[in-house]
Amino acid sequence: MDEITKVLRREFDAEEGSFLLRLRGDLDWDRTAFTCLERAMRAACERSQSDEKLDRWVAEGFYEVATWVPSWTSHPNFPKPAPDAYFEDCLERFGDLANWFFRGWHDYSEGHVWTDL
């Protein structure tokens, strides 16, 4: 199992220390864990660009991140990270990555610059 797969498995299974577990259990937006997850998702998109079939567990993970994180953090009492633009950009990034993963959008592949959040 390569490093990308290990990170995605740990995150999508919400294992100890993962971004998703910290978000749900501690109501904490861990910026370092977010970056680790976002980069692994981006690498998975790049790697699967030409795949005809997708692994179900990875597809379910991308779907859950893109739909559950915005829903969970939309509560007015959720302690959103500052500044607001960072938080909004992060949610948008999850959506962009899910679109790229499922649709293989060319807008997100060659020539697209992914800025650090």
Buried (B, 14 or more C-beta within 10 A) or exposed (E): EEEBBEBBBBBBEBEEEBBBBBBBEEEBBBEEBBBBBBBBBBBBBBEBBEEEEBEEEBBEBBEBBBEBBBEEBEEEEEEBBEEEEBBEEBBEBBBBBBBBBBEBBEEBEEEEEEEEB
